[in-house]
Amino acid sequence: MTAGVTAGERFRSWADIQANAARAAGGLAALGVGEDDSVALMLRNDFATFEVNMAAGQLGAYAVPINWHFTPEEAGYIIRDSAAKVLVAHSDLLAQIASGVPEGVRVLVVPTPEEIAAAYNVPADRRVALSGTVLWEDFIAASAPCTAPPKLARGSMIYTSGTTGRPKGVRRKPSTPEQQAKAAGEAATFWGLKSDPAIVVLMNGPMYHSAPAAYGMASARLGLHVVLQSRFEAEDMLRLIDRHGVSHMHIVPTMFVRLLRLPDPVRQRYDTSSLRFVTHGAAPCAPAVKRQMIEWWGPVIYEYYGATETGVVVWHGSEEALRKPGTVGRLVPGAILRIVDAEGHDVAQGEVGEIYLRGPNLSDFTYNNDDAKRREVALGDLVTVGDIGYLDADGFIFLCDRKRDMIISGGVNIYPAEIESALIQMPGVRDCAVFGIPDEEFGEQICAYVEPVAAAALDAGEVRAYLAQHLARYKVPRVVEFSPALPREDSGKIFKRKLRAPYWEKTGRSI
């Protein structure tokens, strides 16, 4: 089969995507887009997502993906902060944020395709372009291909979502050809991606996130066959694996949990023997969940740890996951990691501290228009994203939690990830989120939100009794709430701050 991208019943070859990208680059250049400029895109995973990224890259411009959940104010902030000259958006998403698009930004529209419209229940009138806008395909057709040699790659400028303040754009210096070659080697090692016609990639993580964006574009550069899942749904993932012989995926732990919740007859209905390299990261994975997935799919599951700012820094495979439950792996060659106390001194092996790290082969970065923020997270030439953890005697890294998510109750540090890891294993629990809420006496107390399995009838007392069997009493939440559907992004990650914020709004503080 010709390599390219499959989306629902549609297919576009890489040759056609590359030809469109070349014409798009010519058109963007005619609009004044050049080196170090920005092109914003508010697109779900689609053919145009690859074309816009490739076109911007050819010109030495930054592709700036925008989270498609954003409001007009949030999207408008990123477009202004990145100084984007052009915005490319799916028609329904443009309708969602049109009032926030700054004046003077050229807007190009991609009609929302059938499979995406079905996945997100997009009304028919929002699938077509707004009056007066230009279609992406018409823009391409009217543009002459860019024939200039490609500029040094800038890649995507991803805006990281913090718990406080505005998101920050991670703006990298141009990558040299040597750095790009080494990055390709890392993709082969840590993601299993290499030039091989037998590889079939399933993409369902939204490419406005850094890891799915990097994974998707690495697959594109290698010319691998990519299958797009419009929106994650567990049984549909199994169907696509079976139908297309999927060999490689990049997913998040929440998807594992959803898959394991499927009834055995459903799980056994689909052939997953084609899987060779399933990579996950972005959030902690409960050891019991990892073990069950390896038992089901075999030793094909790999995990990495890093950040938008650093790339992959720590990595491991299935055998190490079983031998060292809960680890995120060991340091990769060329990476640097330090674990330090509040004064910036290295802690002893086994002691918990804040993690500072630097990945290999990536060019340096700053936060767009906010170099002071970049300096705030630095320790020498290392940076922190607020994670805390420890190093064991064999060199394996274990995360305790994000520093900003840590609960301090009566002077005791409590790590929500540990509680979530236990709670997710309780029968009847589909998913959960744990965080700190105000307490007049202790400063903070623990709150757990539980999303039950549909047929389960759980109560707060049962949840606390279960956790008391597995955790110290001080780690058992005093407040337990239930929700039939926790708020989440399409990546599967829970919008924990949406659950947490109402408890703190009237206190005048956030910790």
Helices and strands as residue ranges (DSSP letters): E 4-7, E 10-13, H 14-30, E 38-42, H 47-59, E 62-65, H 72-81, E 84-90, H 91-97, G 98-100, E 106-110, H 114-120, G 124-126, E 134-135, H 136-141, E 158-160, E 168-172, H 177-190, E 200-203, H 210-221, E 225-228, H 234-244, E 248-251, H 253-261, H 264-268, E 277-280, H 287-297, E 301-307, E 311-316, H 318-323, E 330-331, E 336-340, E 353-358, E 365-367, H 371-376, E 378-379, E 382-383, E 387-391, E 397-402, G 403-405, E 407-409, E 412-414, H 416-423, E 429-439, E 443-452, H 460-468, G 473-475, E 479-482, H 496-504
